[in-house]
Amino acid sequence: MQVKTGKGTISMMVVLAIWSLSLAVDLPGLAVTPIEGQLHHIFSDATDFKIQLLTVLPNLIIIPFVLLSGRLSESKHKIAVIVAGTVMYIAAGALSMISGSLNMLILLSCLLGAGCGLILPFSTGLIADVFTGKYRMKQMGIISAIGNVALVVATFVVGFLAAKSWHLPFLVYLLPLVSLVLIPFLRKIPQSDYDQTPAQSDAKTAAGNGADAKAAPATIPAVDADGFSTKGQTVKGGFYVGRTVWLLLAYFFFVFATCIPSYYLPNIKWIDAEAASTMTSVFYFAMFVVGLALTPCMKLFRKTTFVVAASMIVGSFVIFVFVHSFWPYVIAAGICGLGNGIAQPIFYTKATEVVTSDSKSTLSLAYLQVANYVAISLVPVIINAASAIFHQQNNTLFPFIFVGIASAVVLVFVIIRTRHFVFGMSKNYYE
């Protein structure tokens, strides 16, 4: 079976190999969540701080390794980097299963974060290399869906395994074995797609513009391929600086806002752990569904797609703040997931368009992932600071009120900027 890429076709096995990289990128720290209580009894030196390190460290270590991976993506050794990251990830999971020391588990969590960081940019970067136009957008939706459904399924599996033995939840970190088996198929990606150096990519771009390679980097067209104006844009290091900054800020806020339910629903008195887990699962399942149906959604909403996504997020917070009941909260979680599920693949695609050279696409996606993990890490910091400023430390609904108001302000901004790059929708995305 052959899959259309917008440039030609590639084997379905190659596509499966690329998809497999998204299976485990959201899992670091997940295995520890259901066994946190047990670890206090299993290890005599298990302080709250050390146990928190098991979930916090992987996400912090991911950040520098994502940047390293993005830089290495500009070399001819992409597959070697993917193999290294996959092996590190699997090794961390396997050794964690047999570890009898909390300190060793902490060190292995760092190895896990490093491996995940090396893989992460390529889960979207290879899509950017291989696919183009509406085919790229469709694939970005699919890999977003794969990552989210893997997280939902893994959450339930980890909870089940934790009831059997505290060692077993680490089995979930062996999921990249699927990628390791399929990696040989990545070598069947057309050499011209994934093995471009910056010089080769610039030469290709220049040739397409009818200019020589030396002149290409200095030439900025009046509008890009999607029809968005580049007037006033500064180019540095192969990036449109203004577009890149605004894209990262927008993605940061969307990630920050949609993290609020999973962070703060358990703090609401009438919501128990099971109810909070259900709402979180509905959130990620909604992201999965809309990721698979992204192209039909974009054909339906067209240029208002981002407005619809932002409106869904605002609407979910209205429900969280004003309707205090289980089923409305479940619906709100689903609506929030739909909004985020629509926006996320578009951000991925936009990240490949803030560069002047094809070889920079994976690096750009690495920057986007850094914004993702920084946003996740700063959620409690920002909310705690806002709570202190407004003297709302004891108000469990304050995070929803604060972020709901902020989301409404952002929605107005999205509406105003629908004809500009970050929130604008090109026909190339869905036609």
C-alpha positions as CSV (number, residue, x, y, z in Angstrom):
1,M,0.0,0.0,0.0
2,Q,1.3,3.4,-1.0
3,V,0.5,6.7,0.9
4,K,0.4,10.1,-0.9
5,T,2.8,12.7,0.4
6,G,2.2,15.7,-1.8
7,K,5.5,15.0,-3.5
8,G,4.8,11.4,-4.6
9,T,4.1,8.2,-2.6
10,I,5.8,6.2,0.1
11,S,5.2,2.7,1.5
12,M,2.7,2.3,4.3
13,M,5.5,0.6,6.4
14,V,7.5,3.8,6.2
15,V,4.5,5.7,7.5
16,L,4.0,3.2,10.3
17,A,7.6,3.6,11.3
18,I,7.2,7.4,11.5
19,W,3.9,7.0,13.4
20,S,5.5,4.7,15.9
21,L,7.8,7.5,17.2
22,S,4.7,9.2,18.7
23,L,3.7,6.2,20.8
24,A,5.8,6.9,23.8
25,V,6.7,10.6,23.7
26,D,4.1,11.6,26.2
27,L,4.7,8.8,28.7
28,P,7.8,9.8,30.8
29,G,6.8,10.0,34.5
30,L,3.5,8.1,33.9
31,A,4.7,4.8,35.5
32,V,5.4,6.5,38.8
33,T,2.0,8.2,39.3
34,P,0.0,5.1,40.5
35,I,2.8,3.9,42.8
36,E,3.8,7.1,44.5
37,G,2.1,6.0,47.8
38,Q,3.8,2.6,47.7
39,L,7.3,4.1,47.2
40,H,7.1,5.7,50.6
41,H,6.8,2.2,52.2
42,I,9.1,0.4,49.8
43,F,12.2,2.7,50.2
44,S,13.2,4.0,53.6
45,D,14.8,7.1,52.1
46,A,11.7,8.0,50.0
47,T,11.1,11.6,50.9
48,D,8.4,13.5,49.1
49,F,11.0,15.5,47.2
50,K,12.8,12.4,45.9
51,I,9.5,10.9,44.7
52,Q,8.5,14.1,43.0
53,L,11.9,14.0,41.1
54,L,10.8,10.8,39.4
55,T,8.0,12.6,37.6
56,V,9.6,16.1,37.3
57,L,13.1,15.2,36.2
58,P,12.2,13.4,32.9
59,N,10.3,16.5,31.7
60,L,13.1,18.8,32.7
61,I,15.8,16.6,31.1
62,I,13.7,16.4,27.9
63,I,14.2,20.1,27.2
64,P,18.0,20.3,26.6
65,F,17.9,17.0,24.7
66,V,15.1,18.2,22.5
67,L,17.3,21.2,21.5
68,L,20.3,18.9,21.0
69,S,18.2,16.6,18.8
70,G,16.9,19.6,16.8
71,R,20.5,20.6,16.1
72,L,21.5,17.1,15.2
73,S,18.6,16.9,12.8
74,E,20.5,19.2,10.5
75,S,23.2,16.6,10.0
76,K,23.1,13.4,7.9
77,H,22.7,11.2,10.9
78,K,19.0,11.5,11.8
79,I,18.4,7.8,12.0
80,A,21.4,7.3,14.3
81,V,20.0,9.9,16.6
82,I,16.5,8.2,16.6
83,V,18.2,4.8,17.3
84,A,20.2,6.3,20.2
85,G,17.2,7.9,21.7
86,T,15.0,4.8,21.4
87,V,17.7,2.5,22.9
88,M,18.1,5.0,25.9
89,Y,14.4,5.0,26.4
90,I,14.0,1.2,26.4
91,A,17.1,0.8,28.6
92,A,15.7,3.2,31.2
93,G,12.4,1.3,31.2
94,A,14.0,-2.2,31.4
95,L,16.4,-1.2,34.2
96,S,13.7,0.5,36.2
97,M,11.7,-2.7,36.3
98,I,14.6,-4.5,38.1
99,S,15.9,-1.6,40.1
100,G,15.8,-1.9,43.9
101,S,17.1,1.6,44.7
102,L,15.2,4.9,44.7
103,N,18.4,6.8,43.8
104,M,18.9,4.4,40.8
105,L,15.3,5.1,39.7
106,I,16.0,8.8,39.8
107,L,19.0,8.4,37.6
108,L,17.1,6.2,35.2
109,S,14.3,8.8,35.0
110,C,17.0,11.2,33.7
111,L,18.0,8.6,31.1
112,L,14.4,8.2,30.2
113,G,14.0,12.0,29.7
114,A,17.2,12.1,27.6
115,G,16.0,9.3,25.3
116,C,12.6,10.8,24.9
117,G,14.1,14.2,24.1
118,L,16.2,12.8,21.3
119,I,13.2,11.1,19.7
120,L,10.6,13.9,20.2
121,P,11.5,16.3,17.4
122,F,11.6,13.5,14.8
123,S,8.1,12.3,15.7
124,T,6.9,15.5,13.9
125,G,10.1,16.4,12.0
126,L,10.0,13.3,9.7
127,I,6.4,14.2,8.9
128,A,7.6,17.7,7.9
129,D,10.4,16.1,5.8
130,V,8.2,13.6,3.9
131,F,4.8,15.3,3.5
132,T,3.7,18.6,2.3
133,G,0.5,20.7,2.0
134,K,-2.8,19.1,3.1
135,Y,-1.1,15.8,3.4
136,R,1.3,17.1,6.0
137,M,-1.6,18.6,8.0
138,K,-3.5,15.3,7.9
139,Q,-0.4,13.4,9.2
140,M,0.2,16.0,11.9
141,G,-3.4,15.3,13.1
142,I,-2.8,11.5,13.0
143,I,0.4,11.6,15.0
144,S,-1.2,13.9,17.6
145,A,-4.1,11.4,17.8
146,I,-1.6,8.5,18.2
147,G,0.2,10.2,21.0
148,N,-3.0,11.0,22.9
149,V,-4.6,7.6,22.6
150,A,-1.3,5.9,23.7
151,L,-1.4,8.1,26.8
152,V,-5.0,7.2,27.6
153,V,-4.5,3.5,27.1
154,A,-1.2,3.5,29.0
155,T,-2.7,5.4,31.9
156,F,-5.3,2.6,32.4
157,V,-2.7,-0.2,31.8
158,V,-0.3,1.4,34.3
159,G,-3.0,1.5,37.0
160,F,-3.8,-2.1,36.4
161,L,-0.2,-3.2,36.5
162,A,0.5,-1.2,39.7
163,A,-2.1,-3.3,41.5
164,K,0.0,-6.4,40.7
165,S,3.5,-5.2,41.5
166,W,5.2,-1.8,41.8
167,H,7.8,-3.0,39.2
168,L,5.3,-3.7,36.5
169,P,4.2,-0.1,35.6
170,F,7.7,0.5,34.1
171,L,6.7,-2.0,31.4
172,V,5.0,0.9,29.6
173,Y,8.5,2.4,28.9
174,L,9.2,-0.6,26.7
175,L,6.7,0.7,24.1
176,P,9.5,2.1,21.9
177,L,10.5,-1.5,21.1
178,V,7.8,-1.1,18.4
179,S,9.8,1.8,17.0
180,L,13.1,-0.1,17.2
181,V,11.7,-2.9,15.1
182,L,10.3,-0.5,12.5
183,I,13.3,1.9,12.3
184,P,14.9,0.0,9.3
185,F,11.9,1.2,7.2
186,L,12.9,4.8,7.8
187,R,15.9,4.2,5.5
188,K,13.3,3.9,2.7
189,I,12.4,7.5,3.1
190,P,13.6,9.3,-0.1
191,Q,17.1,10.5,0.4
192,S,16.2,13.9,-0.9
193,D,13.6,14.3,1.9
194,Y,15.4,13.4,5.1
195,D,19.1,13.7,4.3
196,Q,19.3,17.4,3.5
197,T,22.1,19.5,4.8
198,P,21.3,23.2,5.3
199,A,23.4,24.0,2.2
200,Q,21.5,21.4,0.1
201,S,18.1,22.7,1.3
202,D,19.0,26.3,0.6
203,A,20.2,25.4,-2.9
204,K,16.9,23.6,-3.5
205,T,14.9,26.6,-2.3
206,A,17.0,28.9,-4.4
207,A,16.5,26.8,-7.5
208,G,12.8,26.8,-6.9
209,N,12.8,30.6,-6.8
210,G,15.0,30.8,-9.9
211,A,17.9,32.3,-7.9
212,D,21.3,31.1,-7.0
213,A,22.0,29.4,-3.7
214,K,24.1,32.3,-2.3
215,A,21.3,34.8,-2.9
216,A,18.5,32.7,-1.5
217,P,19.0,33.2,2.2
218,A,18.9,37.0,1.8
219,T,15.8,37.0,-0.4
220,I,12.5,37.3,1.4
221,P,9.4,37.0,-0.8
222,A,6.6,39.5,-0.2
223,V,4.2,36.7,0.7
224,D,4.9,33.0,1.6
225,A,3.6,29.9,-0.2
226,D,0.4,30.1,1.9
227,G,-0.3,33.8,1.0
228,F,0.7,35.4,4.3
229,S,2.6,38.6,4.1
230,T,6.3,38.6,5.2
231,K,6.5,42.4,5.2
232,G,8.7,43.6,8.0
233,Q,9.9,40.1,8.9
234,T,13.5,39.7,10.0
235,V,15.3,36.5,9.1
236,K,18.0,35.2,11.4
237,G,19.6,31.7,11.4
238,G,17.0,30.5,8.8
239,F,14.0,31.6,10.9
240,Y,11.5,34.3,10.5
241,V,12.1,35.9,13.9
242,G,8.7,37.6,14.5
243,R,6.7,34.6,13.3
244,T,8.7,32.2,15.4
245,V,8.3,34.3,18.6
246,W,4.6,34.7,18.2
247,L,4.1,31.1,17.3
248,L,6.0,29.9,20.4
249,L,4.1,32.3,22.6
250,A,0.7,31.2,21.2
251,Y,1.6,27.5,21.6
252,F,2.8,28.1,25.1
253,F,-0.5,29.6,26.1
254,F,-2.6,26.9,24.5
255,V,-0.6,24.2,26.3
256,F,-0.7,26.1,29.6
257,A,-4.5,26.7,29.4
258,T,-5.4,23.1,28.5
259,C,-3.2,21.7,31.3
260,I,-5.3,23.4,33.9
261,P,-8.1,20.8,34.1
262,S,-5.8,17.8,34.6
263,Y,-3.7,19.8,37.2
264,Y,-6.5,21.3,39.2
265,L,-9.7,19.2,38.9
266,P,-8.5,16.9,41.7
267,N,-8.3,19.9,44.0
268,I,-12.0,20.5,43.8
269,K,-13.6,19.0,46.9
270,W,-16.5,17.2,45.4
271,I,-14.3,15.5,42.7
272,D,-12.7,12.3,43.8
273,A,-9.7,10.6,42.1
274,E,-11.8,8.4,39.9
275,A,-13.9,11.3,38.6
276,A,-10.8,13.4,37.9
277,S,-9.3,10.4,36.0
278,T,-12.4,10.0,33.9
279,M,-12.4,13.7,33.0
280,T,-8.7,13.6,32.1
281,S,-9.3,10.5,29.9
282,V,-12.2,12.1,28.1
283,F,-9.9,15.2,27.4
284,Y,-7.2,13.0,25.8
285,F,-9.8,10.8,24.0
286,A,-11.4,13.9,22.5
287,M,-7.9,15.0,21.2
288,F,-7.5,11.6,19.7
289,V,-10.8,11.7,17.9
290,V,-10.4,15.1,16.5
291,G,-6.8,14.4,15.5
292,L,-8.1,11.6,13.2
293,A,-10.8,13.8,11.8
294,L,-8.7,17.0,11.5
295,T,-9.1,17.4,7.7
296,P,-12.9,17.2,7.7
297,C,-13.0,19.6,10.6
298,M,-10.7,22.1,8.8
299,K,-12.9,21.8,5.6
300,L,-15.9,22.6,7.8
301,F,-14.5,25.6,9.6
302,R,-11.9,26.7,7.0
303,K,-10.5,30.2,7.9
304,T,-12.3,30.2,11.3
305,T,-10.7,26.9,12.4
306,F,-8.4,28.6,15.0
307,V,-11.3,30.8,16.2
308,V,-13.4,27.7,16.8
309,A,-10.6,25.9,18.6
310,A,-10.1,28.9,20.9
311,S,-13.8,29.3,21.5
312,M,-14.1,25.6,22.6
313,I,-11.4,26.2,25.2
314,V,-13.1,29.3,26.5
315,G,-16.5,27.5,26.5
316,S,-15.0,24.6,28.6
317,F,-13.8,27.1,31.2
318,V,-17.2,28.7,31.4
319,I,-18.7,25.3,32.3
320,F,-15.9,24.6,34.8
321,V,-16.6,27.9,36.6
322,F,-20.4,28.0,36.5
323,V,-21.8,24.5,36.3
324,H,-20.6,22.3,39.3
325,S,-21.7,18.8,38.3
326,F,-20.0,15.6,37.2
327,W,-21.5,15.2,33.6
328,P,-21.1,18.9,32.6
329,Y,-17.5,18.7,33.8
330,V,-17.0,15.6,31.7
331,I,-18.5,17.4,28.7
332,A,-16.3,20.4,29.4
333,A,-13.2,18.2,29.5
334,G,-14.2,16.8,26.1
335,I,-14.8,20.3,24.6
336,C,-11.4,21.4,25.9
337,G,-9.8,18.4,24.4
338,L,-11.5,19.0,21.0
339,G,-10.2,22.6,21.0
340,N,-6.7,21.6,21.8
341,G,-6.8,18.6,19.4
342,I,-7.7,20.9,16.5
343,A,-5.0,23.5,17.4
344,Q,-2.1,21.3,18.2
345,P,-1.5,19.8,14.6
346,I,-1.9,23.3,13.2
347,F,0.8,24.6,15.5
348,Y,3.0,21.7,14.3
349,T,2.5,22.6,10.7
350,K,3.0,26.3,11.3
351,A,6.4,25.5,13.0
352,T,7.6,24.0,9.7
353,E,6.7,27.3,7.9
354,V,8.6,29.8,10.1
355,V,11.9,28.7,8.5
356,T,13.5,29.7,5.2
357,S,15.2,26.3,4.8
358,D,13.7,22.8,4.8
359,S,16.6,21.5,6.8
360,K,15.5,23.8,9.8
361,S,12.0,22.2,10.1
362,T,12.9,19.7,12.8
363,L,14.9,22.3,14.7
364,S,11.8,24.5,14.6
365,L,9.6,21.7,15.9
366,A,12.2,21.1,18.6
367,Y,11.7,24.8,19.7
368,L,8.0,24.2,19.7
369,Q,8.4,21.2,22.0
370,V,10.5,23.2,24.4
371,A,7.7,25.7,24.6
372,N,5.4,22.8,25.4
373,Y,7.5,21.4,28.3
374,V,8.2,24.9,29.7
375,A,4.5,25.6,29.7
376,I,3.7,22.3,31.5
377,S,6.5,23.0,34.0
378,L,5.3,26.6,34.7
379,V,1.6,25.8,35.3
380,P,1.8,25.6,39.1
381,V,4.3,28.4,39.3
382,I,2.1,30.8,37.3
383,I,-1.1,29.8,39.1
384,N,0.5,30.0,42.6
385,A,1.8,33.5,41.8
386,A,-1.6,34.6,40.4
387,S,-3.3,33.2,43.5
388,A,-1.0,35.1,45.8
389,I,-1.4,38.3,43.9
390,F,-5.2,38.1,44.0
391,H,-5.3,36.5,47.5
392,Q,-7.2,33.4,46.2
393,Q,-5.0,30.6,47.7
394,N,-8.0,28.9,49.2
395,N,-10.3,29.2,46.1
396,T,-10.1,25.8,44.2
397,L,-11.9,27.4,41.3
398,F,-9.5,30.3,40.9
399,P,-7.2,28.5,38.3
400,F,-10.3,28.0,36.1
401,I,-11.5,31.6,36.6
402,F,-8.0,33.1,36.0
403,V,-7.2,31.0,32.9
404,G,-10.8,31.3,31.6
405,I,-10.5,35.1,31.5
406,A,-7.1,34.9,30.0
407,S,-8.4,32.5,27.3
408,A,-11.3,34.9,26.5
409,V,-8.7,37.7,26.0
410,V,-6.7,35.4,23.7
411,L,-9.8,34.5,21.8
412,V,-10.4,38.2,20.9
413,F,-6.8,38.4,19.8
414,V,-7.2,35.2,17.6
415,I,-10.3,36.8,16.0
416,I,-8.4,40.0,15.2
417,R,-5.4,38.1,13.8
418,T,-7.2,35.5,11.6
419,R,-5.6,37.0,8.4
420,H,-2.1,36.9,9.9
421,F,0.3,33.9,9.9
422,V,0.0,32.4,13.4
423,F,-3.8,32.2,13.5
424,G,-4.5,32.4,9.8
425,M,-5.7,29.3,7.8
426,S,-4.4,28.7,4.3
427,K,-6.4,26.8,1.7
428,N,-3.3,24.6,1.3
429,Y,-4.1,23.1,4.7
430,Y,-7.4,21.5,3.7
431,E,-8.0,21.7,-0.1
